[in-house]
Each structure stands twice: as structure tokens, then as C-alpha cells.
Amino acid sequence: MDSKEKVLVLGAGVSGLSSGILLLKEGFDVTIWAKDFSTNITSSKASAIIHPSLCSNEKKIIIWGILFSLPIIGNIARFIYPPFIKIYSLLYKKNSSKINTKINKKQEELLSMGEFTYDYIKNNILNNNNSGCIERNVKEIFNRQKKKPAWSNSHWIKTKGNFKRIPKEELPKTYIDGYEINTIVVEPNIYMNYIMNHFKQLGGKIVQKDIQNIDDILESGFQTIVNCTGLGSRTLFNDKTVYPVRGQSITIKKIPGIEDAIVDHDNPVKNLCIITPRINNITLGGVDQAYNYNLEPDEKDTKDIIKKCTEIDPRLKDLEIVDVTVGLRPQRYPIRIEKETIANKTIIHNYGHGESGFTLSWGCAKKVVDLVKNI
Ligand SMILES: Cc1cc2nc3c(=O)[nH]c(=O)nc-3n(C[C@H](O)[C@H](O)[C@H](O)COP(=O)(O)OP(=O)(O)OC[C@H]3O[C@@H](n4cnc5c(N)ncnc54)[C@H](O)[C@@H]3O)c2cc1C
């Protein structure tokens, strides 16, 4: 495709803006249509850690994910999941020095997209004080013995992740195992404005528009359309395999000494815990509630999150809440990044990133550019 050609991008979340920026850099004339912008969308409610564990393609996660996505069976699966994990953990006594599983082809692709994102932010964005990005050690902790994760063997982590096992004495009480890497943490309410401004500086155009149906797009006059509408694709493109997973986060004032991020996502249905120190504050998460469309903060969730995070890091006992936010992760197994032809128009889909939209953002944007160039 001629690089002077016009491309319409649907959506101004992290997926739409990253795709728009890389298309502009390749010389395309890019317009974004979006209903909502930062502050109101999922992308502005994320934690948001760039992490290889979010590029997982492990069979058991996918199987549970698909079960969760089925309307009636999903409720049963979510009910069974916590006791299943508990029993599985009790039985799971394998040698933790071994590698968990080999990296399969799909996971390798996801990890290379994550690595591309890491490199892109590190080389182009991190040094800019207004970007909201900072380097952090991120610790994943478990109350069972874990094998070394497959992603620890990826090019990304072997060359720049600084992977290390956390010594038992450094783990929070009741935790048995854990590992740490060095990576990037993004503060979305700063970062989303930063990439929006960058998109405009490169000559990108933004139109506020609530797209009612696919005809609005097909009659737009654009021949190439990049779909980054996240959960919006459920109605707009009638894709019922993308579904909401509600997340709630509490932003608190900074607490001296809390510098490393800590994640316990071994049992996300019941006990997800993410402590993310950012540049200006700390966020505490979270919940992982499939098919819950409630965008209002829930008081019980707030209490549960604070309780769990304080158990892990008692320095949080005197926390001061600044804000409580809710976002709906656009979950889909697998993410959709592919070309489709509808009524002679080329649609490039880039959505369904669930809990990994920031981690995959620039890598997926690069794939979008490749797909657009090869039309
Ligand atoms: C609590 C929480 C914590 C998270 N933590 C992390 C993390 O640590 N690391 C990580 O990598 N990811 C994380 N995520 C996931 C990440 O935030 C998402 O995967 C990502 O934001 C999805 O971005 P998106 O651009 O695809 O979708 P969105 O941000 O939802 O943007 C969709 C865009 O499409 C537009 N749109 C939709 N429908 C229409 C329509 N009909 N007409 C016009 N416009 C439309 C919307 O207005 C919006 O502009 C987290 C998410 C949550 C909620």
C-alpha cells in the first residue's frame, strides 16, 4: 500500500494511539475516531506494568479463560477456580529450579511484541520527564513453590530483565516463592495525554465520534480501517468472544520506602494483589471480575484490596486514598490482530488484549503497520 494513503483508526486507547503513531511515522495520513478519550477509558485505569508474564499463552490459563468467557458455564468455572487452585497448589510440589514449560510459538510471538514495547518505551519515551514512565523492580510472589517461568528464558528477559529468584527471607510473611525482574511501570493518566499529544504533533487528526454500527465505518470513505475499539468490538463487530473483566484500583499517596512493585496474581478470581509505586503515587489493585460491567467503585472491593495489600506490605497501614477507579479489561483468547475484508474495505483488527494492553501496545502497533503495508 502507498504510504501516503489515508488510514482510519477506531479508538483512542493505548492500542489506537500506539498504532496511529507508528502509522504516522511510516508516512501514512492517520485519522482517529473515538467515542471517549483518556480519563474515561480502560487505558487510563490500568496499573500499568510492562511485564512478560502478561504475554502468557499457557494452556491452563487459556482453558480457564475460555471457560470464563462462556455466559452460564463461566459463572460455574469462576466458582470452581479458587478451590481448584488451592488443591492444585497443595499437590504441586515440583522442583522449583526447573523451567516451567517451553516457550511455544504463540507465546514467543507475544513475548517478542512485549519486548518490542519495552524497547520502544525505553529508547523513545522513558527519558522524557512528562511521559509518566519509570523503571521499577517488579516482584511476583506465590504461596506455593513455583518452577522458573518459561518467559524467564525469553530473549527479552535474558538480555535485559535481570531475572532473579527472591530469597525466602525477603518474601512477605506466608509467601513461599517469588521472582523479580526490572521493567517499566507506566502512569496512564500522564502517559495517555503524552501519547495523544505526540500523535497530534506528528500530524494525526482526532475526531470525537460514537460509531453506532459498521455502516458508519464502511461509508466513511476510508479504504483501510484499523479497529482498536477494545470492548467496543463486542457490539461494533459483533464479536461475542471479547468480554469485560472488571478491575478496580485504589490510588494512594506515596509512602517513603515503597519503591518496588509487588504482584500476587496466582489466584486472580479471589485474591489478585498488585502494589504499583509510580512516579507520583502508588496504586493498589485489584479485582478480576468477568462480565461485571459496573464502572462504579465498590466499597467491599476497596476494603478487600486494602486488606490484602496491607497483609503483604504492612507499611500500607496508614495509607491515604486519593482516588478509586474502575476499568473493564477487554479480554479475549487469543487477542485479535489480523486482517479482514468487509464490503471491499480492509479492516485490521487490534483488540482483546485483556490484562496486557500496555505490555503489548507498541508490539501490536508494529504488527498493524506490517499488515497495513502488505495490503
Ligand atoms: C485495573 C487494570 C489494571 C491493568 N493493568 C495492566 C498492566 O499492569 N499491564 C498491562 O499491560 N495492561 C494492564 N491493563 C490492561 C490494559 O489497560 C488494557 O488491555 C488496555 O488499556 C486496552 O486498551 P485498548 O486501547 O485496546 O482499549 P480501550 O482503552 O478500552 O480503548 C478503546 C477505545 O475505543 C473507543 N471505542 C469503543 N467503542 C467505540 C465506538 N462504538 N465508537 C467510537 N469509539 C469507540 C473508546 O472510546 C476508546 O477510545 C489493566 C487494566 C485494568 C482495568
PDBQT file of the ligand as one rigid body, heavy atoms in Angstrom, charges set to zero:
ROOT
HETATM    1  C1  LIG A 401      -7.238  -2.289  36.708  1.00  0.00    +0.000 C 
HETATM    2  C2  LIG A 401      -6.473  -2.595  35.450  1.00  0.00    +0.000 A 
HETATM    3  C3  LIG A 401      -5.117  -2.896  35.531  1.00  0.00    +0.000 A 
HETATM    4  C4  LIG A 401      -4.389  -3.166  34.372  1.00  0.00    +0.000 A 
HETATM    5  N1  LIG A 401      -3.053  -3.423  34.473  1.00  0.00    +0.000 NA
HETATM    6  C5  LIG A 401      -2.315  -3.644  33.353  1.00  0.00    +0.000 A 
HETATM    7  C6  LIG A 401      -0.915  -3.876  33.445  1.00  0.00    +0.000 A 
HETATM    8  O1  LIG A 401      -0.326  -3.892  34.531  1.00  0.00    +0.000 OA
HETATM    9  N2  LIG A 401      -0.206  -4.091  32.305  1.00  0.00    +0.000 N 
HETATM   10  C7  LIG A 401      -0.814  -4.099  31.075  1.00  0.00    +0.000 A 
HETATM   11  O2  LIG A 401      -0.120  -4.328  30.072  1.00  0.00    +0.000 OA
HETATM   12  N3  LIG A 401      -2.151  -3.885  30.956  1.00  0.00    +0.000 NA
HETATM   13  C8  LIG A 401      -2.916  -3.673  32.059  1.00  0.00    +0.000 A 
HETATM   14  N4  LIG A 401      -4.279  -3.490  31.968  1.00  0.00    +0.000 N 
HETATM   15  C9  LIG A 401      -4.932  -3.720  30.673  1.00  0.00    +0.000 C 
HETATM   16  C10 LIG A 401      -4.962  -2.523  29.760  1.00  0.00    +0.000 C 
HETATM   17  O3  LIG A 401      -5.376  -1.389  30.464  1.00  0.00    +0.000 OA
HETATM   18  C11 LIG A 401      -5.898  -2.778  28.579  1.00  0.00    +0.000 C 
HETATM   19  O4  LIG A 401      -5.600  -4.016  27.947  1.00  0.00    +0.000 OA
HETATM   20  C12 LIG A 401      -5.770  -1.683  27.557  1.00  0.00    +0.000 C 
HETATM   21  O5  LIG A 401      -5.975  -0.440  28.176  1.00  0.00    +0.000 OA
HETATM   22  C13 LIG A 401      -6.750  -1.842  26.400  1.00  0.00    +0.000 C 
HETATM   23  O6  LIG A 401      -6.550  -0.740  25.563  1.00  0.00    +0.000 OA
HETATM   24  P1  LIG A 401      -7.364  -0.530  24.233  1.00  0.00    +0.000 P 
HETATM   25  O7  LIG A 401      -6.808   0.678  23.575  1.00  0.00    +0.000 OA
HETATM   26  O8  LIG A 401      -7.375  -1.801  23.446  1.00  0.00    +0.000 OA
HETATM   27  O9  LIG A 401      -8.869  -0.282  24.728  1.00  0.00    +0.000 OA
HETATM   28  P2  LIG A 401      -9.501   0.976  25.480  1.00  0.00    +0.000 P 
HETATM   29  O10 LIG A 401      -8.568   1.660  26.380  1.00  0.00    +0.000 OA
HETATM   30  O11 LIG A 401     -10.771   0.446  26.076  1.00  0.00    +0.000 OA
HETATM   31  O12 LIG A 401      -9.870   1.975  24.309  1.00  0.00    +0.000 OA
HETATM   32  C14 LIG A 401     -10.916   1.699  23.402  1.00  0.00    +0.000 C 
HETATM   33  C15 LIG A 401     -11.180   2.935  22.564  1.00  0.00    +0.000 C 
HETATM   34  O13 LIG A 401     -12.193   2.616  21.608  1.00  0.00    +0.000 OA
HETATM   35  C16 LIG A 401     -13.230   3.574  21.669  1.00  0.00    +0.000 C 
HETATM   36  N5  LIG A 401     -14.497   2.964  21.259  1.00  0.00    +0.000 N 
HETATM   37  C17 LIG A 401     -15.042   1.788  21.666  1.00  0.00    +0.000 A 
HETATM   38  N6  LIG A 401     -16.234   1.610  21.069  1.00  0.00    +0.000 NA
HETATM   39  C18 LIG A 401     -16.440   2.694  20.263  1.00  0.00    +0.000 A 
HETATM   40  C19 LIG A 401     -17.500   3.111  19.382  1.00  0.00    +0.000 A 
HETATM   41  N7  LIG A 401     -18.594   2.362  19.202  1.00  0.00    +0.000 N 
HETATM   42  N8  LIG A 401     -17.376   4.313  18.743  1.00  0.00    +0.000 NA
HETATM   43  C20 LIG A 401     -16.272   5.073  18.897  1.00  0.00    +0.000 A 
HETATM   44  N9  LIG A 401     -15.243   4.732  19.714  1.00  0.00    +0.000 NA
HETATM   45  C21 LIG A 401     -15.335   3.548  20.390  1.00  0.00    +0.000 A 
HETATM   46  C22 LIG A 401     -13.215   4.029  23.133  1.00  0.00    +0.000 C 
HETATM   47  O14 LIG A 401     -13.899   5.279  23.273  1.00  0.00    +0.000 OA
HETATM   48  C23 LIG A 401     -11.715   4.131  23.361  1.00  0.00    +0.000 C 
HETATM   49  O15 LIG A 401     -11.222   5.352  22.849  1.00  0.00    +0.000 OA
HETATM   50  C24 LIG A 401      -5.044  -3.184  33.103  1.00  0.00    +0.000 A 
HETATM   51  C25 LIG A 401      -6.402  -2.871  33.031  1.00  0.00    +0.000 A 
HETATM   52  C26 LIG A 401      -7.116  -2.583  34.185  1.00  0.00    +0.000 A 
HETATM   53  C27 LIG A 401      -8.571  -2.232  34.065  1.00  0.00    +0.000 C 
ENDROOT
TORSDOF 0
